[in-house]
């Protein structure tokens, strides 16, 4: 199981978190977010993939960020359609970029909504549905994942913290295709500034 640490913002903190060797570091390109990124990404180990998080951004903006920051993955957190993703992939002109489509989940979520995206995405990401886009710091009811009947691997997100280690270990023993955990707000000293000690403890507890 992979680990993605999202909402990175500060140069020295990025460097310190990178030393923990997560599989992904996430950078949010959304001006309404408290974790909006407009800084410099330092040189990172080649094992770490840089993911850009976008919310209803134009194709041109996404392409610009991919080029500027040499992103390896694009996480779409808005109302992007299948046609949008197809256009994005065509515009990439053969450049290999992982496409992650986010779905905001609550108890009434219909997983049939994911079906049309299966052929155009590499991964799904399930986050907690809230009034704002992402960053609720709240976990959704993971029992709803029993309704997920796709083989498409997914990132599990939404308020994951140290207190969820036991539940995560139980969840990964199921047949669910969990590809990665996505953590952010529960491991922060302030928005965008990660708590290294807590992240170390989390990573060690899960052996990821």
MIVOLO-194462 format. One record per residue (C-alpha): residue number from 1; residue in three letters; x, y, z. Coordinates in nm, 2 decimals. Layout:
BEGIN
+------+--------+--------+--------+--------+
| gupa | tidren |      u |      v |      w |
+------+--------+--------+--------+--------+
|  NUM |    Ala |      X |      Y |      Z |
...
+------+--------+--------+--------+--------+
//
This chain:
BEGIN
+------+--------+--------+--------+--------+
| gupa | tidren |      u |      v |      w |
+------+--------+--------+--------+--------+
|    1 |    Unk |   0.00 |   0.00 |   0.00 |
|    2 |    Unk |   0.13 |   0.34 |  -0.10 |
|    3 |    Unk |   0.13 |   0.66 |   0.10 |
|    4 |    Unk |   0.05 |   1.01 |  -0.04 |
|    5 |    Unk |   0.11 |   1.31 |   0.18 |
|    6 |    Unk |  -0.10 |   1.60 |   0.04 |
|    7 |    Unk |  -0.12 |   1.97 |   0.08 |
|    8 |    Unk |   0.25 |   2.04 |   0.09 |
|    9 |    Unk |   0.34 |   2.41 |   0.10 |
|   10 |    Unk |   0.67 |   2.51 |   0.26 |
|   11 |    Unk |   1.01 |   2.45 |   0.12 |
|   12 |    Unk |   1.20 |   2.32 |   0.42 |
|   13 |    Unk |   0.90 |   2.12 |   0.53 |
|   14 |    Unk |   0.87 |   1.96 |   0.19 |
|   15 |    Unk |   1.24 |   1.86 |   0.21 |
|   16 |    Unk |   1.19 |   1.71 |   0.56 |
|   17 |    Unk |   0.88 |   1.52 |   0.46 |
|   18 |    Unk |   1.05 |   1.39 |   0.15 |
|   19 |    Unk |   1.32 |   1.23 |   0.38 |
|   20 |    Unk |   1.04 |   1.00 |   0.51 |
|   21 |    Unk |   1.01 |   0.85 |   0.16 |
|   22 |    Unk |   0.64 |   0.87 |   0.09 |
|   23 |    Unk |   0.53 |   0.75 |  -0.25 |
|   24 |    Unk |   0.35 |   1.07 |  -0.34 |
|   25 |    Unk |   0.37 |   1.43 |  -0.24 |
|   26 |    Unk |   0.06 |   1.64 |  -0.33 |
|   27 |    Unk |   0.06 |   2.00 |  -0.42 |
|   28 |    Unk |  -0.27 |   2.19 |  -0.44 |
|   29 |    Unk |  -0.32 |   2.43 |  -0.72 |
|   30 |    Unk |  -0.65 |   2.58 |  -0.61 |
|   31 |    Unk |  -0.66 |   2.95 |  -0.49 |
|   32 |    Unk |  -0.95 |   2.90 |  -0.25 |
|   33 |    Unk |  -0.75 |   2.64 |  -0.06 |
|   34 |    Unk |  -0.55 |   2.73 |   0.25 |
|   35 |    Unk |  -0.29 |   2.49 |   0.12 |
|   36 |    Unk |  -0.27 |   2.65 |  -0.23 |
|   37 |    Unk |   0.08 |   2.61 |  -0.36 |
|   38 |    Unk |   0.27 |   2.87 |  -0.56 |
|   39 |    Unk |   0.62 |   2.82 |  -0.43 |
|   40 |    Unk |   0.93 |   2.61 |  -0.54 |
|   41 |    Unk |   0.94 |   2.23 |  -0.53 |
|   42 |    Unk |   1.29 |   2.13 |  -0.43 |
|   43 |    Unk |   1.47 |   1.84 |  -0.59 |
|   44 |    Unk |   1.31 |   1.52 |  -0.47 |
|   45 |    Unk |   1.41 |   1.16 |  -0.47 |
|   46 |    Unk |   1.31 |   0.99 |  -0.79 |
|   47 |    Unk |   1.10 |   0.74 |  -0.59 |
|   48 |    Unk |   0.86 |   1.02 |  -0.50 |
|   49 |    Unk |   0.59 |   1.12 |  -0.74 |
|   50 |    Unk |   0.46 |   1.48 |  -0.75 |
|   51 |    Unk |   0.09 |   1.50 |  -0.77 |
|   52 |    Unk |  -0.09 |   1.82 |  -0.86 |
|   53 |    Unk |  -0.44 |   1.87 |  -0.72 |
|   54 |    Unk |  -0.69 |   2.07 |  -0.94 |
|   55 |    Unk |  -1.05 |   2.19 |  -0.90 |
|   56 |    Unk |  -1.23 |   2.26 |  -1.23 |
|   57 |    Unk |  -0.91 |   2.41 |  -1.38 |
|   58 |    Unk |  -0.87 |   2.48 |  -1.75 |
|   59 |    Unk |  -0.67 |   2.23 |  -1.95 |
|   60 |    Unk |  -0.42 |   2.50 |  -2.02 |
|   61 |    Unk |  -0.36 |   2.56 |  -1.65 |
|   62 |    Unk |  -0.32 |   2.19 |  -1.58 |
|   63 |    Unk |  -0.07 |   2.16 |  -1.87 |
|   64 |    Unk |   0.12 |   2.46 |  -1.75 |
|   65 |    Unk |   0.16 |   2.32 |  -1.39 |
|   66 |    Unk |   0.26 |   1.98 |  -1.52 |
|   67 |    Unk |   0.54 |   2.14 |  -1.73 |
|   68 |    Unk |   0.65 |   2.39 |  -1.46 |
|   69 |    Unk |   0.67 |   2.15 |  -1.17 |
|   70 |    Unk |   0.73 |   1.82 |  -1.37 |
|   71 |    Unk |   0.43 |   1.66 |  -1.22 |
|   72 |    Unk |   0.39 |   1.28 |  -1.24 |
|   73 |    Unk |   0.02 |   1.27 |  -1.15 |
|   74 |    Unk |  -0.29 |   1.49 |  -1.18 |
|   75 |    Unk |  -0.57 |   1.47 |  -0.92 |
|   76 |    Unk |  -0.90 |   1.61 |  -1.03 |
|   77 |    Unk |  -1.11 |   1.72 |  -0.74 |
|   78 |    Unk |  -1.38 |   1.91 |  -0.92 |
|   79 |    Unk |  -1.66 |   1.83 |  -1.16 |
|   80 |    Unk |  -1.44 |   1.72 |  -1.44 |
|   81 |    Unk |  -1.61 |   1.50 |  -1.70 |
|   82 |    Unk |  -1.49 |   1.20 |  -1.90 |
|   83 |    Unk |  -1.46 |   1.43 |  -2.21 |
|   84 |    Unk |  -1.24 |   1.67 |  -2.01 |
|   85 |    Unk |  -1.00 |   1.39 |  -1.91 |
|   86 |    Unk |  -0.99 |   1.26 |  -2.27 |
|   87 |    Unk |  -0.90 |   1.61 |  -2.39 |
|   88 |    Unk |  -0.64 |   1.65 |  -2.12 |
|   89 |    Unk |  -0.48 |   1.31 |  -2.22 |
|   90 |    Unk |  -0.48 |   1.41 |  -2.58 |
|   91 |    Unk |  -0.31 |   1.74 |  -2.50 |
|   92 |    Unk |  -0.04 |   1.56 |  -2.31 |
|   93 |    Unk |   0.08 |   1.42 |  -2.64 |
|   94 |    Unk |   0.21 |   1.09 |  -2.51 |
|   95 |    Unk |   0.35 |   1.22 |  -2.18 |
|   96 |    Unk |   0.28 |   0.96 |  -1.92 |
|   97 |    Unk |   0.08 |   1.13 |  -1.64 |
|   98 |    Unk |  -0.13 |   0.94 |  -1.38 |
|   99 |    Unk |  -0.49 |   1.06 |  -1.37 |
|  100 |    Unk |  -0.66 |   1.04 |  -1.04 |
|  101 |    Unk |  -1.04 |   1.12 |  -1.03 |
|  102 |    Unk |  -1.18 |   1.23 |  -0.69 |
|  103 |    Unk |  -1.52 |   1.14 |  -0.57 |
|  104 |    Unk |  -1.68 |   1.29 |  -0.26 |
|  105 |    Unk |  -1.84 |   1.02 |  -0.06 |
|  106 |    Unk |  -2.12 |   1.02 |   0.20 |
|  107 |    Unk |  -2.35 |   0.74 |   0.32 |
|  108 |    Unk |  -2.58 |   0.79 |   0.01 |
|  109 |    Unk |  -2.30 |   0.78 |  -0.25 |
|  110 |    Unk |  -2.37 |   0.58 |  -0.56 |
|  111 |    Unk |  -2.06 |   0.40 |  -0.68 |
|  112 |    Unk |  -2.22 |   0.35 |  -1.02 |
|  113 |    Unk |  -2.10 |   0.71 |  -1.08 |
|  114 |    Unk |  -1.74 |   0.59 |  -1.10 |
|  115 |    Unk |  -1.81 |   0.35 |  -1.39 |
|  116 |    Unk |  -1.78 |   0.59 |  -1.68 |
|  117 |    Unk |  -1.44 |   0.71 |  -1.56 |
|  118 |    Unk |  -1.28 |   0.36 |  -1.54 |
|  119 |    Unk |  -1.13 |   0.37 |  -1.89 |
|  120 |    Unk |  -0.99 |   0.73 |  -1.87 |
|  121 |    Unk |  -0.84 |   0.72 |  -1.51 |
|  122 |    Unk |  -0.56 |   0.53 |  -1.35 |
|  123 |    Unk |  -0.70 |   0.56 |  -1.01 |
|  124 |    Unk |  -1.00 |   0.69 |  -0.81 |
|  125 |    Unk |  -0.97 |   0.88 |  -0.48 |
|  126 |    Unk |  -1.25 |   0.86 |  -0.23 |
|  127 |    Unk |  -1.27 |   1.17 |   0.00 |
|  128 |    Unk |  -1.53 |   1.29 |   0.25 |
|  129 |    Unk |  -1.81 |   1.49 |   0.11 |
|  130 |    Unk |  -1.83 |   1.84 |   0.26 |
|  131 |    Unk |  -1.94 |   2.19 |   0.18 |
|  132 |    Unk |  -1.59 |   2.27 |   0.05 |
|  133 |    Unk |  -1.36 |   2.08 |  -0.19 |
|  134 |    Unk |  -1.15 |   1.85 |   0.02 |
|  135 |    Unk |  -0.97 |   1.92 |   0.35 |
|  136 |    Unk |  -1.27 |   1.84 |   0.58 |
|  137 |    Unk |  -1.05 |   1.66 |   0.83 |
|  138 |    Unk |  -1.34 |   1.42 |   0.87 |
|  139 |    Unk |  -1.36 |   1.05 |   0.77 |
|  140 |    Unk |  -1.65 |   0.91 |   0.58 |
|  141 |    Unk |  -1.82 |   0.59 |   0.68 |
|  142 |    Unk |  -1.58 |   0.33 |   0.54 |
|  143 |    Unk |  -1.85 |   0.06 |   0.55 |
|  144 |    Unk |  -2.00 |   0.22 |   0.24 |
|  145 |    Unk |  -1.69 |   0.09 |   0.05 |
|  146 |    Unk |  -1.85 |  -0.26 |   0.06 |
|  147 |    Unk |  -2.07 |  -0.13 |  -0.22 |
|  148 |    Unk |  -1.77 |  -0.07 |  -0.44 |
|  149 |    Unk |  -1.77 |  -0.34 |  -0.71 |
|  150 |    Unk |  -1.50 |  -0.21 |  -0.94 |
|  151 |    Unk |  -1.14 |  -0.34 |  -0.97 |
|  152 |    Unk |  -1.01 |   0.01 |  -1.03 |
|  153 |    Unk |  -0.75 |   0.08 |  -0.75 |
|  154 |    Unk |  -0.82 |   0.38 |  -0.53 |
|  155 |    Unk |  -0.67 |   0.62 |  -0.29 |
|  156 |    Unk |  -0.85 |   0.64 |   0.05 |
|  157 |    Unk |  -0.87 |   0.99 |   0.18 |
|  158 |    Unk |  -1.06 |   1.21 |   0.42 |
|  159 |    Unk |  -0.94 |   1.29 |   0.77 |
|  160 |    Unk |  -0.71 |   1.00 |   0.81 |
|  161 |    Unk |  -0.50 |   1.02 |   1.13 |
|  162 |    Unk |  -0.31 |   0.81 |   1.38 |
|  163 |    Unk |  -0.63 |   0.70 |   1.54 |
|  164 |    Unk |  -0.73 |   0.51 |   1.23 |
|  165 |    Unk |  -0.43 |   0.27 |   1.21 |
|  166 |    Unk |  -0.63 |  -0.03 |   1.35 |
|  167 |    Unk |  -0.92 |   0.04 |   1.12 |
|  168 |    Unk |  -0.70 |   0.07 |   0.82 |
|  169 |    Unk |  -0.52 |  -0.26 |   0.89 |
|  170 |    Unk |  -0.86 |  -0.42 |   0.91 |
|  171 |    Unk |  -0.98 |  -0.26 |   0.59 |
|  172 |    Unk |  -0.67 |  -0.37 |   0.39 |
|  173 |    Unk |  -0.74 |  -0.73 |   0.47 |
|  174 |    Unk |  -1.06 |  -0.71 |   0.27 |
|  175 |    Unk |  -1.08 |  -0.76 |  -0.11 |
|  176 |    Unk |  -1.10 |  -0.39 |  -0.17 |
|  177 |    Unk |  -0.84 |  -0.26 |  -0.43 |
|  178 |    Unk |  -0.69 |   0.00 |  -0.19 |
|  179 |    Unk |  -0.38 |   0.14 |  -0.37 |
|  180 |    Unk |  -0.28 |   0.42 |  -0.14 |
|  181 |    Unk |  -0.37 |   0.62 |   0.17 |
|  182 |    Unk |  -0.39 |   1.00 |   0.13 |
|  183 |    Unk |  -0.32 |   1.20 |   0.44 |
|  184 |    Unk |  -0.31 |   1.58 |   0.51 |
|  185 |    Unk |  -0.49 |   1.78 |   0.77 |
|  186 |    Unk |  -0.46 |   1.53 |   1.06 |
|  187 |    Unk |  -0.08 |   1.56 |   1.04 |
|  188 |    Unk |  -0.04 |   1.93 |   1.04 |
|  189 |    Unk |   0.08 |   2.20 |   1.28 |
|  190 |    Unk |  -0.10 |   2.45 |   1.06 |
|  191 |    Unk |  -0.24 |   2.43 |   0.70 |
|  192 |    Unk |   0.03 |   2.31 |   0.48 |
|  193 |    Unk |   0.29 |   2.25 |   0.75 |
|  194 |    Unk |   0.33 |   1.88 |   0.83 |
|  195 |    Unk |   0.41 |   1.73 |   1.17 |
|  196 |    Unk |   0.71 |   1.51 |   1.10 |
|  197 |    Unk |   0.70 |   1.31 |   1.42 |
|  198 |    Unk |   0.33 |   1.21 |   1.37 |
|  199 |    Unk |   0.40 |   1.12 |   1.00 |
|  200 |    Unk |   0.70 |   0.90 |   1.11 |
|  201 |    Unk |   0.48 |   0.73 |   1.37 |
|  202 |    Unk |   0.20 |   0.67 |   1.12 |
|  203 |    Unk |   0.43 |   0.53 |   0.85 |
|  204 |    Unk |   0.60 |   0.30 |   1.10 |
|  205 |    Unk |   0.27 |   0.18 |   1.24 |
|  206 |    Unk |   0.14 |   0.08 |   0.90 |
|  207 |    Unk |   0.47 |  -0.03 |   0.75 |
|  208 |    Unk |   0.42 |   0.16 |   0.43 |
+------+--------+--------+--------+--------+
//
